[in-house]
């Protein structure tokens, strides 16, 4: 039987007791209707799963005893940074959820010249918090015990002025080299454009930051499809999909 996994930012250690905050407590006790004595798994992003027993089934502050810790062996050896131009509506949520399930390790949202979504600082901060919750939920579902972090939203040019560390940096663009020509690598940065595609100015900035142009097949993919497809291909070539 599958045991429910729940994220907490708290420090975790075997034989200790933890009291969860209201949101995860309500999920365990009110939604899943777990009671004292039931088992659950906690994780906090340190790469381990912590098997727990519920001691006190309170919807606002559930208390659990940690029985043991074990490494979560579900991470790919390939480190993937996703530089994603923000997109409209639920598309961004979908991209981040699926990218997390597929093993992305770092997310950099950017506003490009053709981005249709424009956010002021307050709204951008709220979206960042929302996107981080989406990623945490995807980690809970997929079994990941490392939690990818979402950076603050910035214009593309501002973000490229700081270092992006990866063996290879690739920008998805129709007409580029086939993605499969990428050499053996341990880390990759993938840049995915907005609904309207990268502008020439965007591409020039990416080229200065040493991003090479690649394409996935002959068809033009939507922004919410392109990054997910590229991550899948890279995992198949160099990550744990190849195992």
KOLZA-715664 format. One line per 4 residues: their letters; for each residue x, z negated, y of N, C-alpha, C. Coordinates in nm, 4 decimals, padded with zeros to 6 digits, m for minus. Atoms other than C-alpha are relative to their C-alpha. Last residue first. Example, Ala and Ser with C-alpha at 12.3 -4.5 7.8 and 13.67 -1.06 7.14 Angstrom:
# KOLZA-715664
sa> m00.0820 00.0060 m00.1190 01.3670 m00.7140 m00.1060 m00.0770 m00.0730 00.1090 | 00.0890 00.0000 m00.1190 01.2300 m00.7800 m00.4500 00.0900 00.0000 00.1200
//
This chain:
# KOLZA-715664
xxxx> m00.0361 00.0782 00.1183 01.8675 01.7321 00.2979 m00.0944 00.0273 m00.1167 | m00.0839 m00.0816 00.0875 01.8292 02.0083 00.5573 00.0337 m00.0716 m00.1300 | 00.0885 m00.0942 00.0688 01.5342 01.8359 00.7264 00.0791 00.0846 m00.1008 | 00.0442 00.0490 00.1305 01.7770 01.5489 00.7951 m00.1048 00.0879 m00.0675
xxxx> 00.0486 00.1373 00.0106 01.9665 01.7274 01.0689 m00.0502 m00.0343 m00.1390 | m00.1074 00.0974 m00.0132 02.1881 02.0347 01.1136 m00.0433 m00.1451 m00.0207 | m00.1360 m00.0533 00.0070 01.9895 02.3488 01.0326 00.1064 m00.1098 m00.0112 | m00.0159 m00.0750 00.1249 01.6471 02.2056 00.9462 00.1428 00.0515 m00.0170
xxxx> m00.0027 00.0979 00.1090 01.6703 01.9420 01.2201 00.0191 00.0693 m00.1345 | m00.1275 00.0706 m00.0045 01.7681 02.2136 01.4671 00.0099 m00.1054 m00.1094 | m00.1057 m00.0901 00.0459 01.4750 02.4338 01.3614 00.1344 m00.0735 m00.0034 | 00.0173 m00.0195 00.1444 01.2268 02.1454 01.3924 00.1103 00.0886 m00.0570
xxxx> m00.0452 00.1239 00.0649 01.3613 02.0518 01.7366 m00.0094 00.0140 m00.1517 | m00.1462 00.0036 m00.0075 01.3246 02.4150 01.8467 00.0555 m00.1250 m00.0677 | m00.0546 m00.0982 00.0933 00.9635 02.4382 01.7246 00.1522 m00.0070 m00.0030 | 00.0287 00.0508 00.1340 00.8691 02.1151 01.9006 00.0567 00.0949 m00.1054
xxxx> m00.0906 00.1098 00.0299 01.0409 02.2306 02.2195 m00.0179 m00.0536 m00.1405 | m00.1405 m00.0406 00.0045 00.8679 02.5674 02.2226 00.0937 m00.1133 m00.0397 | m00.0403 m00.0479 00.1321 00.5143 02.4640 02.1290 00.1507 00.0166 m00.0101 | 00.0259 00.1067 00.0957 00.4109 02.2474 02.4275 00.0363 00.0387 m00.1429
xxxx> m00.0923 00.1114 m00.0207 00.5834 02.4910 02.6649 m00.0211 m00.1101 m00.1013 | 00.0443 00.0895 m00.1063 00.3974 02.7871 02.5193 00.0939 m00.1195 00.0093 | 00.0711 00.1217 00.0397 00.5959 03.0243 02.3027 m00.0427 m00.0802 00.1221 | m00.0090 00.0956 m00.1099 00.6923 03.3839 02.3886 m00.0868 m00.1210 m00.0354
xxxx> 00.1222 00.0309 m00.0746 00.7380 03.5728 02.0611 00.0272 m00.0999 00.1124 | 00.0292 m00.1037 m00.0987 01.0526 03.7438 01.9321 m00.1195 m00.0343 00.0888 | 00.0763 m00.1175 00.0391 01.2042 03.4535 01.7415 m00.0301 00.0921 00.1163 | 00.0535 00.0217 00.1346 01.3114 03.1216 01.8893 m00.0855 00.1206 m00.0349
xxxx> 00.1416 m00.0323 00.0202 01.5336 03.1950 02.1897 m00.0383 m00.0302 m00.1436 | 00.0363 m00.0319 00.1377 01.8662 03.0686 02.3231 m00.1503 00.0265 m00.0071 | 00.1363 m00.0469 00.0266 02.0301 03.0572 02.6652 m00.0189 00.0329 m00.1477 | 00.0054 m00.1376 00.0471 02.3443 02.8440 02.7034 m00.1420 00.0404 m00.0356
xxxx> 00.1050 m00.0245 00.0983 02.3353 02.5282 02.9165 00.0016 00.1484 m00.0376 | m00.0517 m00.0457 00.1297 02.6697 02.4693 03.0857 m00.1066 00.0025 m00.1093 | m00.0141 00.1214 00.0806 02.5437 02.2645 03.3853 00.0373 00.0316 m00.1441 | m00.1092 00.0760 m00.0600 02.6102 02.5704 03.6050 00.0264 m00.1295 m00.0768
xxxx> m00.1249 m00.0679 00.0363 02.3913 02.7700 03.3644 00.1205 m00.0745 00.0572 | m00.0293 00.0338 00.1392 02.1109 02.5149 03.4027 00.1307 00.0640 m00.0464 | m00.0418 00.1400 00.0028 02.1228 02.5488 03.7806 00.0381 m00.0432 m00.1415 | m00.1329 00.0046 m00.0606 02.1144 02.9288 03.7545 00.0535 m00.1433 m00.0012
xxxx> m00.0952 m00.0502 00.0991 01.8238 02.9091 03.5113 00.1430 m00.0021 00.0535 | m00.0136 00.0986 00.1077 01.6274 02.6903 03.7513 00.1080 00.0429 m00.0992 | m00.0763 00.1113 m00.0572 01.6959 02.9283 04.0411 00.0221 m00.1085 m00.1052 | m00.1398 m00.0407 m00.0036 01.5856 03.2238 03.8296 00.0881 m00.1102 00.0585
xxxx> m00.0273 m00.0966 m00.1069 01.2625 03.0385 03.7597 00.1469 00.0408 m00.0062 | m00.1073 00.0321 m00.0932 01.2005 02.8745 03.4218 00.0107 00.1076 00.1084 | m00.1358 m00.0391 00.0351 00.8646 02.9441 03.2624 00.1016 m00.0433 00.1043 | m00.0343 m00.1280 m00.0608 00.5157 02.9307 03.4103 00.1387 00.0492 m00.0313
xxxx> 00.0950 m00.1044 00.0406 00.3955 02.6594 03.1723 00.0373 00.1371 00.0547 | 00.1416 00.0296 m00.0244 00.7108 02.4539 03.2319 m00.0891 00.1152 m00.0448 | 00.0590 m00.0253 m00.1310 01.0581 02.5007 03.0788 m00.1478 m00.0335 00.0096 | 00.1245 m00.0754 00.0191 01.2254 02.3414 02.7769 m00.0717 00.0118 00.1335
xxxx> 00.0758 m00.0063 m00.1251 01.5881 02.2254 02.7861 m00.1188 00.0929 m00.0172 | 00.0907 m00.1155 m00.0074 01.7388 02.1213 02.4507 m00.0801 m00.0074 00.1296 | 00.0965 00.0168 m00.1082 02.0426 01.8900 02.4379 m00.0814 00.1288 00.0099 | 00.0444 m00.1180 m00.0737 02.2278 01.8806 02.1059 m00.0960 m00.0421 00.1108
xxxx> 00.0928 00.0327 m00.1078 02.4262 01.6291 01.9026 m00.0322 00.1268 00.0781 | 00.0555 00.1327 00.0250 02.6158 01.6331 01.5730 m00.0984 m00.0419 00.1084 | m00.0063 00.0963 m00.1085 02.7030 02.0026 01.5620 m00.0622 m00.1322 m00.0417 | 00.0186 00.1352 00.0543 02.7686 02.2997 01.3349 00.0178 m00.1031 00.1111
xxxx> m00.0997 00.0444 00.0980 02.7473 02.6172 01.5412 m00.0340 m00.1404 m00.0502 | m00.0707 00.1201 m00.0439 02.4333 02.7537 01.7088 00.0936 m00.0482 m00.1098 | m00.1428 m00.0295 m00.0142 02.3535 03.1047 01.5843 00.0789 m00.1215 00.0483 | m00.0712 00.0237 00.1251 02.0146 02.9848 01.4489 00.1501 00.0292 00.0099
xxxx> m00.0325 00.1417 00.0099 01.8763 02.9609 01.8014 00.0854 m00.0292 m00.1226 | 00.0796 00.0706 00.1008 01.8930 03.3370 01.8337 00.0459 m00.1449 m00.0133 | m00.0548 m00.0147 00.1338 02.0647 03.4342 02.1615 m00.0889 m00.0725 m00.1013 | m00.1262 00.0673 00.0263 01.8436 03.4458 02.4686 00.0501 00.0279 m00.1410
xxxx> m00.1125 m00.0900 m00.0194 01.5805 03.7089 02.5411 00.1349 m00.0642 m00.0226 | 00.0138 m00.1288 00.0693 01.3001 03.4577 02.5906 00.1171 00.0924 00.0330 | 00.0358 m00.1077 m00.0923 01.4419 03.1299 02.7278 m00.0121 00.1296 m00.0795 | 00.0870 m00.0952 00.0680 01.5004 02.7921 02.5635 m00.0515 00.1016 00.1003
xxxx> 00.1252 m00.0179 m00.0731 01.7941 02.6219 02.7329 m00.0815 00.1068 m00.0714 | 00.0722 m00.1255 00.0172 02.0741 02.4911 02.5116 m00.1267 00.0002 00.0840 | 00.1156 00.0071 m00.0896 02.3420 02.2261 02.5579 m00.0674 00.1372 00.0028 | 00.0498 m00.1293 m00.0469 02.5869 02.1821 02.2683 m00.1208 m00.0238 00.0897
xxxx> m00.0950 m00.1011 00.0472 02.8043 01.8874 02.1639 m00.0364 00.1380 00.0539 | 00.0418 m00.0643 00.1243 02.5890 01.6619 02.3805 00.1066 00.1008 m00.0396 | m00.1017 m00.0038 00.1040 02.6346 01.4262 02.6764 m00.0578 00.0587 m00.1285 | 00.0825 00.0003 00.1200 02.4183 01.5030 02.9779 00.0964 00.0209 m00.1160
xxxx> m00.0445 m00.0484 00.1301 02.6223 01.4052 03.2825 m00.1104 m00.0078 m00.1052 | m00.0609 00.1071 00.0785 02.4667 01.3764 03.6261 00.0251 00.0501 m00.1420 | m00.1210 00.0408 m00.0702 02.4071 01.6680 03.8656 00.0693 m00.1173 m00.0688 | m00.1147 m00.0728 00.0533 02.1666 01.8150 03.6132 00.1301 m00.0361 00.0696
xxxx> m00.0344 00.0505 00.1337 01.9096 01.5476 03.6926 00.1256 00.0673 m00.0543 | m00.0525 00.1351 m00.0109 01.9079 01.6175 04.0649 00.0470 m00.0497 m00.1363 | m00.1332 m00.0036 m00.0598 01.8724 01.9927 04.0103 00.0635 m00.1373 00.0106 | m00.0988 m00.0537 00.0935 01.5796 01.9509 03.7715 00.1413 m00.0059 00.0568
xxxx> m00.0131 m00.1458 m00.0086 01.3824 01.7297 04.0095 00.1123 00.0476 m00.0909 | m00.0796 m00.0471 m00.1127 01.3511 01.3757 03.8736 m00.0088 00.1516 00.0092 | 00.0237 m00.1396 m00.0357 01.1185 01.1798 03.6428 00.0798 00.0357 00.1245 | 00.0862 m00.0193 m00.1173 01.2708 00.8487 03.5339 m00.0109 00.1485 00.0311
xxxx> m00.0618 00.0211 m00.1309 01.4236 00.8556 03.1865 m00.1032 00.0168 00.1117 | 00.0366 m00.1034 m00.0962 01.2235 00.8152 02.8679 00.0655 m00.0326 00.1335 | 00.0316 00.0426 m00.1354 01.3890 00.6080 02.5946 m00.0310 00.1202 00.0885 | m00.0546 m00.0858 m00.1055 01.3767 00.6905 02.2251 m00.0451 m00.0491 00.1377
xxxx> 00.1016 m00.0486 m00.0936 01.2848 00.3846 02.0109 00.0659 00.0881 00.1062 | m00.0643 m00.0249 m00.1289 01.4984 00.3186 01.7022 m00.1042 00.0637 00.0918 | m00.0304 00.1323 m00.0531 01.2961 00.1683 01.4156 00.0900 00.0068 00.1231 | m00.1267 00.0101 m00.0720 01.1255 00.4940 01.3186 00.0190 m00.1404 00.0575
xxxx> m00.0968 00.0832 00.0701 00.8529 00.4660 01.0557 00.1336 m00.0136 00.0700 | m00.0936 m00.0822 00.0763 00.6433 00.7586 01.1758 00.1047 m00.0799 m00.0757 | 00.0623 m00.0846 00.1015 00.3353 00.5667 01.2895 00.1018 00.0643 m00.0931 | 00.0763 00.0846 00.0914 00.5065 00.2833 01.4762 m00.0542 00.0814 m00.1160
xxxx> m00.0973 00.0705 00.0841 00.7587 00.5264 01.6248 m00.0709 m00.0894 m00.1010 | m00.0490 m00.0987 00.0969 00.4750 00.7494 01.7494 00.1046 m00.0613 m00.0925 | 00.1060 m00.0216 00.0986 00.3119 00.4460 01.9134 00.0434 00.0988 m00.1077 | 00.0042 00.1198 00.0848 00.6405 00.3603 02.0840 m00.1053 00.0147 m00.1090
xxxx> m00.1155 m00.0050 00.0894 00.6718 00.7179 02.2103 00.0015 m00.1198 m00.0939 | 00.0257 m00.1079 00.0961 00.3215 00.7183 02.3576 00.1118 00.0053 m00.1039 | 00.0963 00.0535 00.0962 00.3920 00.3798 02.5188 m00.0348 00.1043 m00.1062 | m00.0739 00.0908 00.0884 00.7060 00.5257 02.6796 m00.0937 m00.0613 m00.1040
xxxx> m00.0752 m00.0804 00.0970 00.5003 00.8177 02.8122 00.0785 m00.0892 m00.0954 | 00.0946 m00.0567 00.0962 00.2557 00.5758 02.9776 00.0726 00.0792 m00.1081 | 00.0448 00.1118 00.0836 00.5369 00.3791 03.1435 m00.0967 00.0487 m00.1075 | m00.1140 00.0363 00.0851 00.6871 00.7074 03.2681 m00.0382 m00.1143 m00.0935
xxxx> m00.0050 m00.0963 00.1108 00.3453 00.8185 03.3906 00.1158 m00.0327 m00.0943 | 00.1104 00.0311 00.0912 00.3114 00.4997 03.5951 m00.0006 00.0948 m00.1190 | m00.0356 00.1230 00.0711 00.6566 00.5522 03.7463 m00.1089 m00.0394 m00.1000 | m00.1048 m00.0335 00.0968 00.5710 00.9135 03.8330 00.0402 m00.1228 m00.0808
xxxx> 00.0644 m00.0647 00.1144 00.2458 00.8037 03.9960 00.1018 00.0356 m00.1081 | 00.0866 00.0973 00.0671 00.4291 00.5599 04.2216 m00.0647 00.0592 m00.1243 | m00.0791 00.1005 00.0708 00.7110 00.8033 04.3039 m00.0870 m00.0979 m00.0771 | m00.0772 00.0834 m00.0917 00.4851 01.0973 04.3896 00.0668 m00.1118 m00.0811
xxxx> 00.0299 00.1427 m00.0006 00.3893 01.3408 04.1156 00.0836 m00.0705 00.1063 | m00.0833 00.0615 m00.1026 00.3644 01.7219 04.1206 m00.0408 m00.1465 00.0121 | 00.0287 00.1419 m00.0208 00.2337 01.8967 03.8093 00.0981 m00.0553 00.1023 | 00.1313 00.0077 m00.0635 00.2354 02.2776 03.8241 m00.0398 m00.1441 00.0289
xxxx> 00.0840 00.1056 00.0565 00.6094 02.2924 03.7574 m00.1312 m00.0087 00.0768 | 00.1340 m00.0477 00.0315 00.7416 02.6276 03.8764 m00.0895 m00.1059 m00.0633 | 00.0540 m00.0731 m00.1148 01.0538 02.5028 04.0561 m00.1437 00.0445 m00.0241 | m00.0694 m00.1256 m00.0259 01.1204 02.2441 03.7864 m00.0681 00.0723 00.1162
xxxx> 00.0864 m00.0902 m00.0757 01.0170 01.8793 03.7744 00.0819 00.1244 00.0323 | m00.0453 m00.0560 m00.1280 01.2077 01.6984 03.5018 m00.1123 00.0805 00.0651 | 00.1014 m00.0825 m00.0649 01.1399 01.4683 03.2062 00.0494 00.0482 00.1361 | m00.0248 m00.0132 m00.1438 01.4545 01.3552 03.0192 m00.1100 00.0890 00.0595
xxxx> 00.0916 m00.0897 m00.0708 01.3825 01.2256 02.6672 00.0295 m00.0031 00.1493 | m00.0095 00.0249 m00.1439 01.6415 01.0778 02.4281 m00.0888 00.1027 00.0709 | m00.0602 00.1295 m00.0299 01.6599 01.0439 02.0487 00.0001 m00.0370 00.1481 | m00.0722 m00.0065 m00.1273 01.4328 01.3204 01.9191 00.0500 m00.1394 00.0372
xxxx> m00.1316 00.0625 m00.0050 01.3494 01.2619 01.5516 00.0760 00.0101 00.1296 | m00.1003 m00.0915 00.0537 01.0566 01.4855 01.4565 00.1427 m00.0513 00.0169 | 00.0185 m00.0087 00.1445 00.8025 01.2061 01.5050 00.1091 00.0845 m00.0649 | m00.0418 00.1284 00.0561 00.9440 01.1457 01.8518 m00.0121 00.0007 m00.1515
xxxx> m00.1460 00.0010 m00.0072 00.9146 01.5153 01.9404 00.0555 m00.1300 m00.0580 | m00.0523 m00.0811 00.1109 00.5542 01.5091 01.8147 00.1529 00.0038 00.0006 | 00.0399 00.0575 00.1288 00.4511 01.2200 02.0404 00.0645 00.0755 m00.1158 | m00.0805 00.1197 00.0222 00.6508 01.3443 02.3387 m00.0333 m00.0659 m00.1330
xxxx> m00.1405 m00.0363 00.0192 00.5053 01.6957 02.3207 00.0828 m00.1236 m00.0345 | m00.0110 m00.0622 00.1332 00.1502 01.5683 02.2717 00.1455 00.0344 m00.0299 | 00.0170 00.1056 00.1001 00.1721 01.3344 02.5705 00.0235 00.0553 m00.1396 | m00.1233 00.0786 m00.0025 00.3105 01.6173 02.7830 m00.0069 m00.1121 m00.1026
xxxx> m00.1075 m00.0752 00.0646 00.0251 01.8461 02.6780 00.1290 m00.0809 m00.0066 | m00.0484 00.0693 00.1187 m00.2428 01.5860 02.7552 00.1177 00.0706 m00.0664 | 00.0948 00.0662 00.0882 m00.2962 01.7080 03.1070 00.0648 m00.0736 m00.1155 | 00.1288 00.0522 m00.0429 m00.0375 01.9415 03.2580 m00.0730 m00.0785 m00.1089
xxxx> 00.1115 m00.0928 00.0123 00.3308 01.9909 03.1870 m00.1318 m00.0729 00.0214 | 00.1304 00.0627 00.0224 00.6532 01.8191 03.2825 m00.1104 00.1049 00.0005 | 00.0729 m00.0159 m00.1266 00.9731 02.0204 03.2382 m00.1420 m00.0508 m00.0215 | 00.1305 m00.0654 m00.0003 01.1305 01.8752 02.9245 m00.0570 00.0069 00.1414
xxxx> 00.0211 m00.0129 m00.1446 01.4975 01.7881 02.8714 m00.1250 00.0852 00.0172 | 00.1009 m00.0968 m00.0448 01.4918 01.6776 02.5073 m00.0136 m00.0086 00.1514 | 00.0518 00.0315 m00.1331 01.8100 01.5070 02.3852 m00.0964 00.1109 00.0406 | 00.0663 m00.1045 m00.0785 01.8664 01.5364 02.0118 m00.0503 m00.0564 00.1320
xxxx> 00.0530 00.0621 m00.1213 02.1134 01.3320 01.8059 m00.0534 00.1091 00.0926 | m00.0051 m00.0864 m00.1179 02.1591 01.4810 01.4580 m00.0658 m00.0692 00.1184 | m00.1352 00.0059 m00.0536 02.2312 01.2206 01.1894 00.0181 00.0846 00.1245 | m00.0834 m00.1171 00.0249 01.8561 01.1873 01.1440 00.1397 m00.0226 00.0552
xxxx> m00.0558 m00.0708 m00.1148 01.6986 00.8438 01.1407 00.0866 00.1168 m00.0441 | 00.0799 m00.1202 m00.0279 01.4672 00.7285 00.8602 00.0566 00.0818 00.1151 | m00.0831 m00.1183 00.0271 01.6744 00.4597 00.6906 m00.0779 00.1290 00.0203 | 00.0986 m00.1066 00.0181 01.5023 00.1627 00.8528 00.0758 00.1309 m00.0133
xxxx> m00.0187 m00.1218 m00.0799 01.7554 m00.1157 00.7987 m00.1095 00.1015 m00.0307 | m00.0631 m00.1059 00.0770 01.6091 m00.4347 00.6462 00.0162 00.1237 00.0885 | m00.0306 m00.1201 m00.0783 01.5093 m00.7697 00.7885 00.0647 00.1025 m00.0906 | m00.1297 m00.0638 00.0215 01.3402 m01.0539 00.6011 00.0143 00.1213 00.0910
xxxx> m00.0477 00.0274 00.1350 01.0529 m01.3017 00.6078 00.1377 00.0590 m00.0249 | m00.0812 m00.1112 00.0485 00.9724 m01.3148 00.9793 00.0617 m00.0381 m00.1347 | m00.1287 00.0480 00.0475 00.6896 m01.5612 01.0438 00.0762 00.1174 m00.0601 | m00.0516 m00.0539 00.1251 00.4019 m01.4321 01.2545 00.1341 m00.0637 m00.0336
xxxx> m00.1283 00.0615 00.0339 00.1819 m01.5814 01.5272 00.0437 00.0482 m00.1375 | m00.0239 00.0163 00.1437 m00.0951 m01.3743 01.6826 00.1391 m00.0560 m00.0241 | m00.1378 00.0462 00.0202 m00.1538 m01.4355 02.0522 00.0227 m00.0275 m00.1483 | m00.0732 m00.0029 m00.1268 m00.4730 m01.2849 02.2023 00.1464 m00.0419 m00.0179
xxxx> 00.0020 m00.1335 m00.0585 m00.6413 m01.1844 01.8770 00.0785 00.0089 00.1292 | 00.0660 00.0086 m00.1304 m00.5379 m01.5068 01.7026 00.0112 00.1350 00.0706 | 00.0670 m00.1263 m00.0328 m00.4581 m01.4781 01.3307 m00.0816 m00.0152 00.1276 | 00.1171 00.0331 m00.0810 m00.2048 m01.7606 01.2915 m00.0634 00.1287 00.0502
xxxx> 00.0267 00.1426 00.0120 00.0613 m01.7442 01.0219 m00.1294 m00.0390 00.0688 | 00.0807 00.0551 m00.1092 00.0779 m01.3684 00.9686 m00.0288 m00.1466 m00.0282 | 00.1268 00.0535 00.0482 00.3616 m01.2842 00.7311 m00.0747 m00.0595 00.1182 | 00.0545 00.1262 m00.0507 00.6465 m01.0651 00.8443 m00.1276 m00.0389 m00.0743
xxxx> 00.1206 00.0323 00.0752 00.8763 m00.7879 00.7203 m00.0466 m00.1393 00.0392 | 00.0089 00.1421 00.0321 01.1240 m00.6997 00.9944 m00.1338 m00.0270 m00.0687 | 00.1380 00.0420 00.0202 01.2279 m00.3342 01.0203 00.0003 m00.1454 m00.0444 | 00.0439 00.0731 00.1188 01.5719 m00.2619 01.1614 m00.1510 m00.0186 m00.0001
xxxx> m00.0305 m00.0745 00.1209 01.7210 m00.0034 01.3983 m00.0433 m00.0678 m00.1285 | m00.1392 00.0259 00.0387 01.7410 m00.2289 01.7047 00.0395 00.0695 m00.1295 | m00.0896 m00.1056 m00.0445 01.4264 m00.0780 01.8595 00.1447 m00.0204 m00.0393 | m00.0231 00.0118 m00.1446 01.2063 m00.3875 01.8443 00.0979 00.1040 00.0531
xxxx> m00.1282 m00.0595 m00.0367 01.0447 m00.3657 01.5011 00.0136 m00.0053 00.1512 | m00.0328 m00.0072 m00.1421 00.7699 m00.5683 01.3323 00.1314 00.0748 00.0176 | m00.1399 m00.0281 m00.0325 00.6257 m00.5094 00.9859 00.0137 00.0072 00.1516 | m00.0170 m00.1052 m00.1006 00.2992 m00.6682 00.8711 00.1497 00.0187 00.0218
xxxx> m00.1346 m00.0446 m00.0353 00.1873 m00.8863 00.5799 m00.0062 00.1101 00.1070 | m00.0227 m00.1439 00.0114 m00.1396 m01.0772 00.5449 00.1406 00.0348 00.0485 | m00.0497 m00.0325 00.1329 m00.1309 m01.4541 00.4913 00.0273 00.1476 m00.0200 | m00.1160 00.0791 00.0364 m00.3476 m01.5330 00.7908 00.0387 00.0284 m00.1452
xxxx> 00.0191 00.1441 m00.0045 m00.5924 m01.2495 00.8515 00.1285 m00.0723 m00.0386 | m00.0906 00.0730 00.0862 m00.5769 m00.8792 00.9293 m00.0179 m00.1499 00.0210 | 00.0651 00.1154 00.0627 m00.8847 m00.7256 01.0872 00.0895 m00.0700 m00.1032 | m00.0302 m00.0104 00.1433 m00.7154 m00.3910 01.1610 m00.0596 m00.1146 m00.0807
xxxx> 00.0180 m00.1378 00.0466 m00.8766 m00.3612 01.5056 00.0192 00.0100 m00.1513 | 00.1337 m00.0513 m00.0306 m00.9358 m00.7260 01.5993 m00.0242 00.1385 m00.0589 | 00.1071 00.0939 00.0364 m00.6397 m00.9007 01.4322 m00.1400 00.0567 00.0226 | m00.0081 00.0549 00.1344 m00.3554 m00.6489 01.4183 m00.1260 m00.0756 m00.0401
xxxx> m00.0032 m00.1101 00.0962 m00.4456 m00.4403 01.7215 00.0005 m00.0531 m00.1432 | 00.1366 m00.0534 00.0128 m00.5507 m00.7471 01.9233 m00.0041 00.1136 m00.1014 | 00.0802 00.0998 00.0702 m00.2129 m00.9078 01.8552 m00.1412 00.0508 m00.0237 | m00.0238 m00.0123 00.1434 m00.0285 m00.5881 01.9511 m00.0792 m00.1020 m00.0813
xxxx> 00.0332 m00.1333 00.0515 m00.2059 m00.5878 02.2912 00.0304 00.0154 m00.1494 | 00.1419 m00.0260 00.0244 m00.2161 m00.9631 02.3624 m00.0269 00.1354 m00.0653 | 00.0813 m00.0090 m00.1210 00.1514 m01.0474 02.3211 m00.1403 00.0493 m00.0348 | 00.0171 m00.1309 m00.0614 00.2965 m01.1438 01.9844 m00.0843 m00.0084 00.1266
xxxx> 00.1377 m00.0072 m00.0488 00.4157 m01.4906 01.8932 m00.0140 00.1308 00.0766 | 00.0216 m00.0747 m00.1232 00.7323 m01.4846 01.6835 m00.1484 00.0000 00.0337 | 00.1421 m00.0223 m00.0273 00.8588 m01.7253 01.4193 m00.0140 00.0702 00.1338 | 00.0507 00.0473 m00.1295 01.2105 m01.7227 01.2769 m00.1481 00.0319 00.0128
xxxx> 00.0348 00.1420 00.0047 01.3161 m01.7039 00.9118 m00.0464 m00.0551 00.1345 | 00.0622 00.0573 00.1197 01.4758 m01.3604 00.9615 m00.0155 m00.1517 00.0113 | m00.0999 00.0463 00.0957 01.5566 m01.2615 01.3224 m00.0718 m00.0607 m00.1199 | 00.0526 00.0269 00.1333 01.3711 m01.0772 01.5986 00.1137 m00.0424 m00.0920
xxxx> m00.1086 00.0125 00.0955 01.4281 m01.0633 01.9741 m00.0581 m00.0428 m00.1346 | m00.0627 00.1297 00.0234 01.1077 m00.9643 02.1525 00.1206 00.0104 m00.0932 | m00.1302 00.0025 m00.0677 01.0258 m00.6121 02.2755 00.0778 m00.1284 m00.0264 | m00.0062 00.1110 m00.0947 00.7524 m00.5829 02.0105 00.1362 00.0043 00.0694
xxxx> m00.1158 00.0164 m00.0888 00.6501 m00.2765 01.8104 m00.0153 m00.1265 00.0843 | 00.0349 00.0322 m00.1390 00.4010 m00.2961 01.5237 00.1281 m00.0213 00.0792 | m00.1193 00.0215 m00.0810 00.4185 m00.1468 01.1729 m00.0416 m00.0181 00.1456 | 00.0068 m00.0343 m00.1418 00.1208 m00.1818 00.9365 00.1295 m00.0354 00.0719
xxx> 00.0092 00.1176 m00.0853 00.2067 m00.2032 00.5676 00.0075 00.0430 00.1459 | m00.0782 m00.0089 m00.1223 00.1314 00.0930 00.3409 m00.0242 m00.1219 00.0877 | 00.0844 00.0000 m00.1197 00.0000 00.0000 00.0000 00.0880 00.0000 00.1247
//
